[in-house]
Amino acid sequence: MKVEKSELPEVLLIDLDVFGDPRGYFCETWQQRRYEDLGIPGPFVQDNISLSARGVLRGLHFQHPDPQGKLVHVLQGEIFDVAVDIRVGSPTFGRWVGARLSSENRRQMFIPEGFAHGFCALSESALISYKCTALYAPRSEGSLLWNDPEVGVRWPIEAPSLSSKDQAAVPLQKLAAEGRLPTYRSR
């Protein structure tokens, strides 16, 4: 297994070890001790699966004050996965990183607590599995505007299909001014 830091050092990209033969393949997608040794903290307390059609964009979602870290893995298809640092006072506040994750490249992305997360489906359909470090807390749910010009995510699609929640999302500076974002704490 190979782990690389992204341009946002806390966001990690993981290339899994895959063992294949003509019958198929096997890979381990989570093993607590190994991932902790790589700097991916747990515990993970909730697993989710999301199915999206081509052009669907989900995000950019976060929870505050009950933050969630996420370990994202594509089971079928391909997505463009994005993390945005929303920690007020962070040296990388408002910066984003994105990566293509697919069932072909078998990459994972770890998005730590304090980051907004979103993705868009690039294949006909995309089946995503992700582990969360905290339970879903509706009262803590927040949504950062997917196309906030100040953040400037370069999505690989032009006219995404959005939920009503994502259409009503708020720009980063408004979320910060309203005190709806986490505060950066150096480690």
C-alpha positions in Angstrom: 0.0 0.0 0.0 1.3 3.4 -0.9 0.1 6.7 0.8 0.8 10.2 -0.5 0.0 13.5 0.9 -2.0 15.8 -1.3 -1.4 19.5 -1.7 -3.3 19.8 1.6 -1.1 17.6 3.8 -3.9 16.2 6.0 -5.8 14.9 2.9 -4.2 11.6 2.0 -4.4 9.5 -1.2 -4.0 5.7 -0.7 -3.1 3.3 -3.5 -4.2 -0.2 -2.3 -2.3 -3.4 -2.8 -4.3 -5.5 -5.2 -3.6 -9.2 -5.7 -5.1 -10.5 -8.9 -5.2 -13.5 -11.2 -7.4 -14.6 -14.1 -10.3 -15.2 -11.6 -10.4 -11.7 -10.3 -8.7 -9.8 -7.5 -8.5 -9.3 -3.8 -7.6 -6.1 -1.9 -7.9 -5.0 1.7 -9.7 -1.7 2.0 -9.4 -1.1 5.7 -7.3 -2.6 8.5 -7.2 -0.6 11.7 -3.6 -1.0 12.7 -2.1 -0.5 9.3 -4.1 2.7 8.6 -3.3 4.1 12.1 0.4 3.5 11.3 -0.1 5.5 8.1 -1.6 8.4 10.1 -5.2 7.8 9.4 -6.9 8.1 12.8 -10.0 6.2 13.8 -12.1 5.0 15.0 -14.6 4.7 12.1 -18.1 4.4 13.4 -20.3 4.4 10.3 -20.1 3.0 6.8 -22.1 4.6 3.9 -22.8 3.7 0.3 -23.8 6.2 -2.4 -25.0 5.5 -5.9 -24.9 8.4 -8.4 -25.7 8.7 -12.1 -23.3 10.5 -14.5 -23.2 14.3 -13.9 -24.5 14.1 -10.3 -22.5 16.4 -7.9 -22.9 15.8 -4.2 -21.4 18.4 -1.9 -19.6 20.1 -0.6 -20.8 18.7 2.7 -19.4 19.0 6.3 -20.5 18.7 9.9 -19.9 21.2 12.6 -19.7 21.0 15.6 -19.8 17.2 15.2 -17.1 16.8 12.5 -16.6 13.7 10.4 -13.5 12.4 8.8 -14.1 10.2 5.7 -12.3 7.4 3.9 -13.7 7.3 0.4 -13.4 4.3 -2.0 -15.2 3.7 -5.4 -16.6 0.2 -5.8 -17.9 0.8 -9.4 -17.4 3.6 -11.9 -15.4 6.8 -11.5 -15.7 10.1 -9.5 -13.8 13.3 -9.1 -13.5 13.6 -5.3 -12.8 16.9 -3.6 -11.8 18.1 -0.1 -11.8 21.8 0.9 -10.1 23.1 4.1 -12.8 25.0 6.0 -11.0 25.4 9.3 -10.9 29.1 10.1 -7.3 30.2 10.8 -5.8 27.3 8.9 -2.8 28.2 6.7 -4.7 26.4 3.9 -8.2 27.8 4.7 -10.3 27.8 1.5 -7.9 25.7 -0.5 -9.1 22.5 -2.2 -7.7 19.3 -3.6 -9.3 16.9 -6.0 -8.5 13.4 -7.4 -10.1 10.9 -9.7 -11.0 7.8 -7.8 -12.3 4.7 -9.7 -12.9 1.0 -9.5 -10.0 0.8 -12.0 -7.4 2.7 -10.1 -8.7 1.4 -6.7 -7.5 4.6 -4.9 -8.9 5.9 -1.7 -9.0 9.4 -0.3 -8.9 10.3 3.4 -10.7 13.6 4.1 -10.0 14.6 7.8 -12.4 16.3 10.1 -12.6 20.1 9.4 -12.8 19.7 5.6 -15.8 19.9 3.4 -16.2 16.9 1.0 -17.9 16.5 -2.3 -17.7 14.5 -5.5 -19.2 14.3 -9.0 -19.9 11.1 -10.9 -17.9 10.8 -14.2 -19.0 7.4 -15.3 -22.5 6.2 -16.3 -23.0 5.4 -12.7 -20.7 5.4 -9.7 -21.0 3.4 -6.5 -19.1 4.9 -3.6 -18.3 3.4 -0.2 -17.0 5.6 2.6 -16.2 5.2 6.3 -16.9 8.0 8.7 -15.2 8.9 12.0 -18.4 10.2 13.5 -22.1 9.4 13.2 -24.3 11.5 10.9 -25.7 14.5 12.9 -28.4 16.4 11.0 -28.2 19.4 13.4 -24.5 19.8 12.5 -24.9 19.4 8.8 -23.6 22.2 6.6 -23.1 22.7 2.8 -20.5 24.8 1.1 -21.5 26.2 -2.3 -20.1 23.8 -4.9 -19.1 26.6 -7.3 -18.0 29.3 -4.8 -15.7 31.4 -6.9 -13.5 32.2 -3.9 -12.7 28.5 -3.4 -12.5 27.9 -7.2 -12.9 24.1 -7.4 -12.3 23.1 -11.1 -15.0 20.4 -11.5 -14.6 18.3 -14.7 -18.3 18.8 -15.5 -20.1 22.0 -16.6 -23.8 21.6 -15.6 -24.1 19.1 -12.7 -27.2 17.6 -11.3 -27.7 19.0 -7.8 -30.0 18.3 -4.9 -32.1 21.1 -3.6 -29.8 21.2 -0.5 -26.7 21.6 -2.6 -28.4 24.3 -4.7 -29.1 26.3 -1.5 -25.5 25.9 -0.2 -23.6 29.0 1.1 -20.3 30.6 0.1 -17.3 30.0 2.4 -17.0 33.6 3.6 -20.7 33.7 4.6 -20.3 30.5 6.5 -17.2 31.9 8.3 -19.0 35.2 9.1 -21.9 33.3 10.6 -19.6 31.2 12.8 -20.7 28.0 11.1 -17.1 26.7 10.5 -14.6 24.9 12.7 -11.5 26.6 14.0 -8.0 25.4 13.1 -6.0 23.9 15.9 -2.3 23.1 15.1 -1.3 19.6 16.1 
